[in-house]
Amino acid sequence: MTFALLTQLLQQNPSETLWIADENSKPLLVQGLDFHGDLLTNRWDIAKLSEHQTARTFFNDFRLDELSRRYRSVVYPLSKEKAVVHHIINCCPSVLGQGSELKMLGSKRSGIKSHASKSAAFFGCAPQLRKCGSDYISVSLFNSDAELGKTLDDDNYPELRKPPALGGLISKPGQFGWDKIDIGSDLLATRFEQYLPPTGARIVDLGCGYGYLSSRLKKLGNFHITATDNNAAALLACERNFKLLEIEGVVVPSDAGADLEANIADFLVCNPPFHQGFQVEGDLTDRFLQQSARLLCDRGQALFVVNEFIPLARKAKQFYAEVKLLCKAQGFCVYRLANH
């Protein structure tokens, strides 16, 4: 996406604009954009970045109904997940006033042509789609007096549910692999029993998702688990699973654990992401490794699982004295990391 185009849209009546920002919008905030409107995001890192760069920042699972005001325009660089896009389109009438506009932008591969047609049909307006370089802008005009069309299929986005593959655990759309057990996480969990500290130890589940690794730890003993993730949907699901399984601990938002206090973990487990939005971000693994070393106490240890093409053994050596490959299977590698 061309960030010059997004900047241009955000500078039109900013005090009357809502910017819906997921992970694909992060580079613009990193560059120091000063936006005098409101921002809604489901990403904790974006919420923290934007605190002093926007009029107001909202962090939630794209709950537009919690904003309690209406805007002249909503600017939305399209998300990767179709259910998220459909959910946001469905919810936009709750924050748009008469004659206001939903402005979506994205490249051809983002599916913007299809989303533009669906948005126009839902709003009951003529579709407006124009090409700007390699990107497209879709504008849907909201008429509060017109009857809305059929709600778009968003896979019941807001609903927490129990996908059949999760064996009774709760999850929801809006997070990576929400309806399946990740192969890497499952492989990592097979090593828990061999390396777990005694019952009562403090454990950090770094990048917890809906809480699968925490659920596996609970089966092996009673520990105090701090589960953290950057994604609002993941945090909602993980909180519910903590209650369901009576896991002692807390679920908190954080960007790769950066918001947590140092030396709080006797044991740490992590299946770090290696992608961000439509892009692969090369330093994600490094950030998770750096924060894991900060979070562990002196005698603590961490278990990581990564795709086999991630050079974790090399990356981890700048943070850990001991880096041991425990197993390699199904395209994944499990490592034990320690400083003793």
C-alpha positions as MATLAB code, in Angstrom:
seq = 'MTFALLTQLLQQNPSETLWIADENSKPLLVQGLDFHGDLLTNRWDIAKLSEHQTARTFFNDFRLDELSRRYRSVVYPLSKEKAVVHHIINCCPSVLGQGSELKMLGSKRSGIKSHASKSAAFFGCAPQLRKCGSDYISVSLFNSDAELGKTLDDDNYPELRKPPALGGLISKPGQFGWDKIDIGSDLLATRFEQYLPPTGARIVDLGCGYGYLSSRLKKLGNFHITATDNNAAALLACERNFKLLEIEGVVVPSDAGADLEANIADFLVCNPPFHQGFQVEGDLTDRFLQQSARLLCDRGQALFVVNEFIPLARKAKQFYAEVKLLCKAQGFCVYRLANH';
ca = [
       0.000    0.000    0.000;
       1.210    3.508   -0.830;
       1.395    5.382    2.454;
       1.348    8.739    0.656;
      -2.201    7.887   -0.445;
      -3.260    6.978    3.098;
      -1.691   10.172    4.440;
      -3.603   12.217    1.885;
      -6.936   10.700    2.945;
      -6.188   11.203    6.634;
      -5.406   14.886    6.108;
      -8.902   15.613    4.752;
     -10.999   16.863    7.713;
      -8.944   14.871   10.273;
     -10.994   15.981   13.295;
     -14.030   14.370   11.626;
     -12.189   11.206   10.550;
     -11.866    7.761   12.083;
      -8.799    5.792   10.978;
      -9.246    2.038   11.337;
      -5.700    0.736   11.573;
      -4.524   -2.841   11.705;
      -0.953   -4.109   11.417;
      -0.588   -2.967    7.791;
      -0.812    0.686    8.896;
       2.046    0.485   11.403;
       4.835    1.870    9.155;
       3.038    5.199    8.829;
       2.959    5.625   12.614;
       6.577    4.567   12.918;
       7.410    7.392   10.512;
       5.834    9.814   12.983;
       2.575   10.770   11.268;
       0.705   13.456   13.225;
      -3.021   12.712   12.789;
      -5.575   14.983   14.484;
      -8.407   12.475   14.340;
      -9.408    9.257   16.105;
      -7.793    5.871   15.574;
      -9.261    2.434   16.258;
      -7.013   -0.606   16.239;
      -6.971   -4.220   17.374;
      -3.165   -4.156   17.758;
      -1.543   -3.158   21.032;
       1.696   -1.990   19.390;
      -0.245    0.369   17.123;
      -2.302    1.653   20.060;
       0.872    2.461   21.995;
       2.545    4.084   18.983;
      -0.450    6.283   18.253;
      -1.069    7.565   21.796;
       0.677   10.889   21.141;
       0.034   11.044   17.389;
      -3.792   11.082   17.348;
      -6.650   12.903   19.043;
      -7.923    9.669   20.609;
      -6.900    6.040   20.314;
      -9.191    3.060   20.891;
      -7.845   -0.469   21.397;
     -10.420   -3.234   21.061;
     -11.519   -6.058   18.774;
     -12.913   -3.618   16.175;
     -15.927   -2.773   18.353;
     -17.041    0.353   16.538;
     -20.142    0.566   18.726;
     -17.928    1.518   21.689;
     -16.821    4.801   20.104;
     -20.031    6.745   20.934;
     -19.768    9.317   18.149;
     -20.224    9.725   14.405;
     -17.671   10.768   11.784;
     -17.651   12.467    8.403;
     -15.398    9.740    7.064;
     -13.955    6.378    8.014;
     -10.587    5.613    6.407;
      -9.760    1.933    6.293;
      -6.685    0.321    4.703;
      -8.008   -3.169    4.118;
      -7.148   -5.999    6.504;
      -5.866   -9.336    5.319;
      -8.739  -11.416    6.757;
     -12.052  -11.269    4.868;
     -14.130  -11.773    8.015;
     -12.545   -8.675    9.558;
     -13.261   -6.560    6.460;
     -16.877   -7.689    6.318;
     -17.324   -7.070   10.052;
     -16.006   -3.516    9.763;
     -18.202   -2.736    6.755;
     -21.233   -4.078    8.632;
     -20.456   -1.904   11.673;
     -19.639    1.350    9.884;
     -23.248    2.652    9.850;
     -23.027    2.921   13.660;
     -20.306    5.599   13.377;
     -21.240    7.357   10.117;
     -23.572   10.345    9.854;
     -25.798   11.416    6.976;
     -23.687   11.913    3.838;
     -20.554   10.454    5.423;
     -18.181    8.134    3.593;
     -16.375    4.864    4.122;
     -13.063    5.104    2.276;
     -11.265    1.805    1.804;
      -7.890    1.482    0.147;
      -5.654   -1.348   -0.888;
      -3.837   -3.052   -3.704;
      -5.434   -5.434   -6.166;
      -4.327   -8.473   -4.163;
      -6.135   -7.157   -1.069;
      -9.446   -7.941   -2.789;
     -10.496   -4.308   -2.841;
     -12.562   -4.608   -6.046;
     -14.771   -7.250   -4.479;
     -14.976   -5.433   -1.141;
     -15.874   -2.174   -2.928;
     -18.829   -3.832   -4.687;
     -20.059   -5.462   -1.473;
     -19.752   -2.246    0.511;
     -21.714   -0.266   -2.071;
     -24.450   -2.912   -2.175;
     -24.698   -2.904    1.627;
     -24.837    0.900    1.820;
     -27.292    1.056   -1.096;
     -25.108    3.474   -3.047;
     -23.368    3.545   -6.403;
     -19.909    1.960   -6.263;
     -16.984    4.364   -6.577;
     -13.599    2.805   -7.254;
     -10.620    4.603   -8.679;
      -7.042    3.550   -9.277;
      -4.223    5.612   -7.789;
      -0.906    4.261   -9.001;
      -0.745    0.627   -7.923;
      -3.509    1.071   -5.332;
      -7.264    1.613   -5.358;
      -9.646    3.776   -3.341;
     -13.231    2.711   -2.781;
     -15.757    5.283   -1.535;
     -19.174    4.238   -0.188;
     -21.601    7.049    0.621;
     -23.803    6.512    3.678;
     -27.435    7.664    3.536;
     -29.060    7.295    6.939;
     -32.521    7.472    5.344;
     -31.838    4.578    2.967;
     -32.444    0.961    3.869;
     -29.251   -1.015    4.295;
     -28.671   -4.055    2.127;
     -27.996   -7.588    3.278;
     -25.390   -7.850    6.017;
     -22.088   -9.211    4.733;
     -20.985  -12.650    5.869;
     -18.412  -11.955    8.595;
     -18.324  -15.506    9.984;
     -20.078  -14.162   13.118;
     -16.883  -12.237   13.792;
     -17.654  -10.920   17.321;
     -18.725  -14.342   18.620;
     -16.475  -16.439   20.851;
     -16.995  -20.078   19.969;
     -15.553  -23.599   20.303;
     -14.149  -24.700   16.935;
     -14.317  -28.514   16.586;
     -10.556  -28.843   16.079;
      -9.696  -27.208   19.418;
     -11.040  -29.916   21.710;
     -13.249  -27.624   23.779;
     -11.087  -24.482   23.786;
     -12.651  -21.137   22.906;
     -11.509  -18.955   20.014;
     -12.757  -16.473   17.412;
     -11.846  -14.930   14.044;
      -9.442  -12.009   13.933;
      -6.269  -13.881   14.893;
      -3.938  -16.153   12.969;
      -4.976  -19.825   13.014;
      -7.983  -19.137   15.222;
      -9.846  -22.346   14.346;
      -7.027  -24.902   14.436;
      -4.227  -26.184   16.619;
      -0.950  -24.899   15.254;
       1.421  -27.741   14.308;
       4.381  -25.918   15.804;
       2.611  -25.228   19.093;
       1.554  -28.855   19.349;
       5.151  -29.953   18.783;
       6.417  -27.496   21.376;
       3.946  -28.753   23.978;
       5.327  -32.305   23.705;
       8.528  -31.003   25.370;
       6.878  -29.319   28.346;
       6.916  -32.251   30.743;
      10.657  -32.785   30.277;
      11.639  -29.212   31.125;
       8.880  -27.810   33.350;
       9.877  -26.239   36.687;
       8.103  -27.354   39.906;
       4.414  -26.668   40.510;
       3.830  -23.073   41.532;
       6.492  -21.679   39.204;
       5.937  -18.481   37.249;
       5.440  -19.020   33.531;
       5.074  -16.555   30.635;
       3.156  -17.587   27.510;
       4.626  -15.068   25.064;
       2.396  -14.461   22.038;
      -0.340  -16.567   23.606;
      -2.972  -16.479   20.846;
      -6.177  -18.032   22.167;
      -4.191  -19.786   24.901;
      -3.384  -23.243   23.551;
       0.064  -23.487   25.174;
      -1.319  -22.264   28.498;
      -4.015  -24.939   28.325;
      -1.368  -27.626   27.811;
       0.669  -26.286   30.745;
      -2.415  -26.385   32.978;
      -2.726  -30.142   32.377;
       0.760  -30.678   33.816;
       0.427  -28.758   37.071;
      -0.653  -25.596   38.812;
       1.458  -22.656   37.717;
       1.026  -18.898   37.701;
       0.818  -18.077   34.004;
       1.132  -14.637   32.474;
      -0.249  -14.845   28.943;
       0.290  -11.920   26.614;
      -0.474  -11.050   23.019;
      -0.596   -8.042   20.718;
      -4.003   -8.908   19.242;
      -7.322   -7.935   20.856;
      -9.224  -10.966   19.506;
      -6.575  -13.331   20.884;
      -6.729  -11.685   24.302;
     -10.521  -12.042   24.471;
     -10.352  -15.741   23.646;
      -7.410  -16.418   25.966;
      -9.152  -14.684   28.881;
     -12.204  -16.881   28.370;
     -10.047  -20.037   28.258;
      -8.288  -19.028   31.480;
     -11.707  -18.833   33.158;
     -12.924  -22.042   31.536;
      -9.871  -24.044   32.655;
      -9.423  -22.199   35.975;
      -5.862  -21.247   35.102;
      -4.164  -19.172   37.767;
      -2.670  -16.061   36.224;
      -3.371  -13.030   34.062;
      -3.935  -12.233   30.393;
      -2.495   -8.862   29.388;
      -1.854   -6.927   26.167;
       1.748   -6.385   25.176;
       3.949   -6.085   22.097;
       6.232   -9.148   22.261;
       6.235   -8.823   26.065;
       7.776   -5.342   26.089;
       5.178   -4.045   28.572;
       5.876   -6.755   31.171;
       8.265   -6.363   34.102;
      11.705   -7.937   33.850;
      12.678  -11.200   35.590;
       9.121  -12.382   36.154;
       9.413  -15.882   34.638;
      10.972  -19.138   35.744;
       9.891  -20.656   32.452;
       8.775  -19.125   29.160;
       7.104  -20.655   26.115;
       6.791  -19.009   22.725;
       5.694  -19.688   19.171;
       6.593  -16.293   17.681;
       4.949  -14.967   14.521;
       7.131  -14.332   11.511;
       4.616  -12.355    9.422;
       2.982   -8.963    9.824;
      -0.074   -8.259    7.726;
       0.652   -8.873    4.049;
       4.406   -8.756    4.698;
       7.050  -10.948    6.335;
       8.831   -8.911    9.011;
      12.402  -10.051    9.557;
      12.960   -8.665   13.047;
       9.906  -10.195   14.780;
      11.859  -13.233   15.961;
      14.654  -11.005   17.259;
      12.180   -8.928   19.278;
      10.619  -11.995   20.869;
      14.050  -13.400   21.708;
      15.239  -10.135   23.231;
      12.142   -9.728   25.388;
      12.151  -13.383   26.473;
      15.706  -13.006   27.792;
      14.642   -9.887   29.711;
      11.590  -11.599   31.204;
      13.384  -14.704   32.475;
      14.921  -14.843   35.935;
      18.593  -15.832   36.308;
      17.961  -19.594   36.390;
      15.028  -19.517   33.995;
      14.727  -21.202   30.631;
      12.659  -20.742   27.493;
      11.249  -23.124   24.911;
      10.720  -21.700   21.420;
       9.265  -23.252   18.295;
       9.833  -21.689   14.860;
       9.499  -22.590   11.212;
      12.624  -24.437   10.150;
      13.677  -21.634    7.786;
      13.976  -19.169   10.712;
      17.656  -19.075   11.817;
      16.769  -19.001   15.502;
      19.962  -20.745   16.642;
      22.014  -17.900   15.163;
      19.677  -15.138   16.295;
      19.403  -16.439   19.880;
      23.162  -16.429   20.530;
      23.188  -12.676   21.137;
      20.685  -13.136   23.985;
      21.407  -16.602   25.414;
      24.506  -18.540   26.438;
      22.863  -21.894   25.771;
      20.897  -22.651   22.602;
      19.922  -26.285   22.105;
      17.868  -27.816   19.289;
      15.471  -30.289   20.923;
      13.681  -31.610   17.854;
      12.950  -30.950   14.198;
       9.747  -32.253   12.642;
       6.959  -31.290   10.238;
       8.781  -28.146    9.126;
       9.357  -26.827   12.663;
      12.238  -26.693   15.143;
      11.963  -26.617   18.938;
      14.757  -24.986   20.933;
      15.682  -24.716   24.595;
      17.255  -21.374   25.532;
      18.999  -20.558   28.830;
      21.826  -18.586   30.410;
      23.085  -21.292   32.778;
];
